[in-house]
Amino acid sequence: EHLPVSRSPARTGIAGWSMGGYGAVRHAETNGGRFGFVASIIGLLDYPRAETLPEGRNYRVVTERFTADPEVWRRFNPLHAVEALRGARLSLVLASRGFELTMNENFISALAGKGLAARVHRLEGGHEFSLVERALPLVLADAAEFFQSSGSLP
């Protein structure tokens, strides 16, 4: 609203890592059609959720932010709004030993259930900054490919 940034989805992207990856995907979903490129690096993409995943694959729900009500959690969980990402190019980075791995696999399954796909990069490692450092060139290459194919870059 305050900066001269394009409003065209062909020229707009959003990305983040960890909870920033969650936030990037949620923001893209709640502003459906605004972003042409959406990326998440080791994001928590099936959160908030009940702690029913295998040992080491859960993340405690911050009830101070999300309440203790699972119905509220459903509204904030990106898994349940994947349809809003239709038309966007998605790039996801998963960590082989990250606690969020099952959450991201659930998100990918939800995409497939709606006939949507993402470019998925599976990297060896855990939920750690060294993995983010290795992921950035992959996501930036995906973004460059998207913006070049949409005519947004020279």
C-alpha contacts under 8 A as a table, 3 or more apart, distances in Angstrom:
res1	aa1	res2	aa2	distance
1	E	4	P	7.96
6	S	11	R	6.30
6	S	12	T	6.67
7	R	11	R	7.41
7	R	12	T	6.91
7	R	34	R	7.04
8	S	11	R	5.38
8	S	12	T	6.27
8	S	34	R	7.05
8	S	35	F	7.77
9	P	12	T	4.93
9	P	13	G	7.40
9	P	33	G	6.71
9	P	34	R	5.16
9	P	35	F	4.62
9	P	36	G	4.33
9	P	37	F	7.68
10	A	35	F	7.47
10	A	36	G	5.23
10	A	37	F	7.91
10	A	147	F	6.77
10	A	150	S	5.74
10	A	151	G	7.75
10	A	152	S	6.52
11	R	35	F	7.95
11	R	36	G	6.96
11	R	147	F	6.56
11	R	150	S	7.80
11	R	152	S	5.54
12	T	34	R	7.35
12	T	35	F	5.16
12	T	36	G	5.73
12	T	37	F	6.60
13	G	35	F	5.11
13	G	36	G	5.75
13	G	37	F	4.35
13	G	38	V	5.68
13	G	143	A	7.83
14	I	24	A	5.84
14	I	25	V	7.97
14	I	28	A	7.49
14	I	35	F	6.81
14	I	37	F	6.39
14	I	38	V	5.09
14	I	39	A	6.40
15	A	20	G	7.51
15	A	21	G	6.23
15	A	24	A	5.39
15	A	25	V	7.71
15	A	38	V	5.74
15	A	39	A	4.46
15	A	40	S	5.67
15	A	41	I	7.88
16	G	19	M	7.55
16	G	20	G	4.33
16	G	21	G	3.96
16	G	22	Y	7.41
16	G	23	G	7.25
16	G	24	A	5.74
16	G	39	A	6.62
16	G	40	S	5.35
16	G	41	I	6.26
16	G	43	G	7.58
17	W	20	G	4.72
17	W	21	G	4.19
17	W	22	Y	7.52
17	W	40	S	5.71
17	W	41	I	4.44
17	W	42	I	5.82
17	W	43	G	5.55
17	W	132	V	7.26
18	S	21	G	5.11
18	S	22	Y	6.60
18	S	40	S	7.68
18	S	41	I	6.38
18	S	42	I	5.17
18	S	43	G	4.15
18	S	44	L	6.25
18	S	127	H	7.85
19	M	22	Y	4.82
19	M	23	G	6.06
19	M	43	G	5.77
19	M	44	L	6.22
20	G	23	G	4.80
20	G	24	A	5.96
20	G	40	S	7.74
20	G	43	G	6.90
21	G	24	A	5.08
21	G	25	V	6.26
21	G	39	A	7.02
21	G	40	S	4.23
21	G	41	I	5.81
21	G	42	I	6.87
21	G	43	G	4.27
21	G	44	L	6.93
21	G	45	L	7.78
22	Y	25	V	5.37
22	Y	26	R	6.07
22	Y	40	S	7.02
22	Y	43	G	5.04
22	Y	44	L	5.28
22	Y	45	L	5.62
22	Y	78	P	7.48
23	G	26	R	5.04
23	G	27	H	5.85
24	A	27	H	5.20
24	A	28	A	6.14
24	A	38	V	7.13
24	A	39	A	7.28
24	A	40	S	7.00
25	V	28	A	5.08
25	V	29	E	6.13
25	V	38	V	6.67
25	V	39	A	7.33
25	V	40	S	7.00
25	V	45	L	7.77
25	V	78	P	6.83
26	R	29	E	5.00
26	R	30	T	6.09
26	R	76	F	7.68
26	R	77	N	7.87
26	R	78	P	5.70
27	H	30	T	5.16
27	H	31	N	6.03
28	A	31	N	5.12
28	A	32	G	5.82
28	A	33	G	7.59
28	A	34	R	6.96
28	A	35	F	6.24
28	A	38	V	7.13
28	A	84	A	7.78
28	A	85	L	6.94
29	E	32	G	5.01
29	E	78	P	7.49
29	E	81	A	6.40
29	E	82	V	6.98
29	E	84	A	5.02
29	E	85	L	5.82
30	T	84	A	7.43
31	N	34	R	5.79
31	N	35	F	7.91
32	G	35	F	7.45
32	G	84	A	5.06
32	G	85	L	6.30
33	G	36	G	7.16
33	G	84	A	7.31
33	G	85	L	7.09
33	G	86	R	7.70
33	G	87	G	7.10
33	G	88	A	7.28
35	F	38	V	6.70
35	F	88	A	6.50
36	G	87	G	7.04
36	G	88	A	4.50
36	G	89	R	5.97
37	F	88	A	5.48
37	F	89	R	4.76
37	F	90	L	6.06
37	F	91	S	7.84
37	F	143	A	6.71
37	F	146	F	7.08
38	V	88	A	6.70
38	V	89	R	6.17
38	V	90	L	4.97
38	V	91	S	6.34
39	A	90	L	5.72
39	A	91	S	4.58
39	A	92	L	5.69
39	A	139	V	6.98
40	S	43	G	5.44
40	S	91	S	6.50
40	S	92	L	5.02
40	S	93	V	6.34
41	I	92	L	5.87
41	I	93	V	4.59
41	I	94	L	6.69
41	I	132	V	6.73
41	I	135	A	7.05
42	I	92	L	7.61
42	I	93	V	5.71
42	I	94	L	5.27
42	I	95	A	6.32
42	I	98	G	7.45
42	I	100	E	6.78
42	I	101	L	7.67
42	I	104	N	7.82
42	I	127	H	6.69
42	I	132	V	7.86
43	G	100	E	7.07
43	G	104	N	7.33
44	L	47	Y	5.81
44	L	100	E	5.75
44	L	103	M	6.35
44	L	104	N	6.75
45	L	77	N	7.10
45	L	78	P	5.69
45	L	79	L	6.31
45	L	100	E	7.94
45	L	103	M	5.78
45	L	104	N	5.46
45	L	107	F	5.97
46	D	49	R	6.71
46	D	77	N	5.75
46	D	78	P	6.15
46	D	79	L	5.33
46	D	103	M	4.71
46	D	104	N	6.59
46	D	106	N	6.73
46	D	107	F	6.16
47	Y	59	Y	7.87
47	Y	61	V	7.75
47	Y	73	W	7.53
47	Y	76	F	7.48
47	Y	77	N	4.99
47	Y	78	P	7.10
47	Y	79	L	7.83
47	Y	103	M	7.39
48	P	61	V	5.66
48	P	66	F	7.62
48	P	73	W	5.26
48	P	74	R	7.26
48	P	76	F	6.84
48	P	77	N	5.58
49	R	61	V	7.00
49	R	70	P	7.19
49	R	73	W	6.35
49	R	74	R	7.40
49	R	77	N	7.37
50	A	61	V	7.87
50	A	70	P	7.38
51	E	58	N	5.63
51	E	59	Y	7.23
51	E	60	R	7.17
52	T	58	N	7.35
53	L	56	G	7.99
53	L	57	R	5.68
53	L	58	N	5.77
53	L	102	T	7.48
54	P	57	R	5.49
54	P	58	N	7.28
55	E	58	N	7.13
56	G	99	F	5.69
57	R	98	G	7.77
57	R	99	F	4.38
57	R	100	E	5.86
57	R	101	L	7.01
57	R	102	T	6.36
57	R	103	M	7.65
58	N	99	F	6.54
58	N	100	E	7.10
59	Y	99	F	7.66
59	Y	100	E	7.74
61	V	66	F	7.19
62	V	65	R	5.66
62	V	66	F	6.06
62	V	67	T	7.49
63	T	66	F	4.79
63	T	67	T	4.20
63	T	68	A	5.27
64	E	67	T	5.79
66	F	69	D	7.69
66	F	72	V	6.91
66	F	73	W	6.37
66	F	76	F	7.98
67	T	72	V	7.23
67	T	73	W	7.80
69	D	72	V	5.42
69	D	73	W	6.49
70	P	73	W	4.77
70	P	74	R	6.23
71	E	74	R	5.17
71	E	75	R	6.84
72	V	75	R	5.31
72	V	76	F	6.71
73	W	76	F	5.22
73	W	77	N	6.06
74	R	77	N	5.19
74	R	80	H	6.87
75	R	80	H	7.31
77	N	80	H	6.01
77	N	81	A	7.59
78	P	81	A	5.44
78	P	82	V	6.54
78	P	107	F	7.74
79	L	82	V	5.95
79	L	106	N	7.51
79	L	107	F	5.30
79	L	110	A	6.34
80	H	110	A	7.78
81	A	84	A	5.82
81	A	85	L	7.79
82	V	85	L	5.45
82	V	86	R	7.47
82	V	110	A	6.98
82	V	111	L	6.05
82	V	114	K	7.67
83	E	86	R	5.57
83	E	111	L	7.68
83	E	114	K	6.65
85	L	88	A	5.57
86	R	116	L	6.84
89	R	118	A	6.93
89	R	146	F	7.24
90	L	117	A	7.28
90	L	118	A	4.65
90	L	119	R	6.13
91	S	118	A	5.55
91	S	119	R	4.80
91	S	120	V	6.02
91	S	121	H	7.79
91	S	139	V	6.59
91	S	142	D	6.94
92	L	118	A	6.67
92	L	119	R	6.18
92	L	120	V	4.85
92	L	121	H	6.18
92	L	139	V	7.99
93	V	120	V	5.86
93	V	121	H	4.71
93	V	122	R	5.90
93	V	123	L	7.18
93	V	135	A	6.73
94	L	98	G	7.55
94	L	101	L	6.24
94	L	104	N	7.03
94	L	120	V	7.33
94	L	121	H	6.20
94	L	122	R	4.85
94	L	123	L	6.16
95	A	98	G	4.94
95	A	100	E	7.93
95	A	101	L	6.32
95	A	122	R	6.03
95	A	123	L	5.16
95	A	124	E	5.86
95	A	125	G	5.37
95	A	126	G	5.33
95	A	127	H	6.60
95	A	131	L	7.47
96	S	101	L	6.77
96	S	122	R	6.66
96	S	123	L	6.02
96	S	124	E	5.02
96	S	125	G	5.51
96	S	126	G	6.39
97	R	101	L	7.08
97	R	124	E	7.09
97	R	125	G	5.40
97	R	126	G	4.44
97	R	127	H	7.28
98	G	101	L	5.37
98	G	125	G	6.90
98	G	126	G	4.12
98	G	127	H	4.65
99	F	102	T	7.44
99	F	126	G	7.43
99	F	127	H	6.83
100	E	103	M	5.19
100	E	104	N	6.28
100	E	127	H	7.73
101	L	104	N	5.21
101	L	105	E	6.21
102	T	105	E	4.96
102	T	106	N	6.09
103	M	106	N	5.09
103	M	107	F	6.31
104	N	107	F	4.92
104	N	108	I	6.23
105	E	108	I	5.05
105	E	109	S	6.23
106	N	109	S	5.06
106	N	110	A	6.23
107	F	110	A	4.98
107	F	111	L	6.27
108	I	111	L	5.04
108	I	112	A	6.28
108	I	117	A	7.42
108	I	118	A	7.44
109	S	112	A	5.03
109	S	113	G	6.12
110	A	113	G	4.98
110	A	114	K	6.60
111	L	114	K	5.32
111	L	115	G	6.37
111	L	116	L	4.79
111	L	117	A	5.96
111	L	118	A	7.90
112	A	115	G	4.85
112	A	116	L	5.15
112	A	117	A	6.07
113	G	116	L	7.35
121	H	138	L	7.82
123	L	131	L	7.41
123	L	135	A	7.83
124	E	131	L	7.92
125	G	128	E	7.64
125	G	131	L	6.33
126	G	131	L	7.02
127	H	131	L	7.18
128	E	131	L	5.61
128	E	132	V	6.81
129	F	132	V	4.89
129	F	133	E	6.25
130	S	133	E	5.08
130	S	134	R	6.49
131	L	134	R	5.11
131	L	135	A	6.10
132	V	135	A	4.87
132	V	136	L	6.12
133	E	136	L	5.54
133	E	137	P	7.82
134	R	137	P	6.63
134	R	138	L	7.65
135	A	138	L	5.34
135	A	139	V	6.34
136	L	139	V	5.18
136	L	140	L	5.96
137	P	140	L	5.06
137	P	141	A	6.00
138	L	141	A	5.14
138	L	142	D	6.25
139	V	142	D	4.97
139	V	143	A	6.11
140	L	143	A	4.96
140	L	144	A	6.05
141	A	144	A	5.04
141	A	145	E	6.10
142	D	145	E	5.14
142	D	146	F	6.22
143	A	146	F	5.06
143	A	147	F	6.14
144	A	147	F	5.20
144	A	148	Q	5.94
144	A	153	L	7.88
145	E	148	Q	5.23
145	E	149	S	6.02
146	F	149	S	5.20
146	F	150	S	6.14
147	F	150	S	5.09
147	F	151	G	6.21
147	F	152	S	4.96
147	F	153	L	5.70
148	Q	151	G	5.15
148	Q	152	S	5.75
148	Q	153	L	4.95
148	Q	154	P	6.94
149	S	152	S	7.55
150	S	153	L	7.90
151	G	154	P	7.15
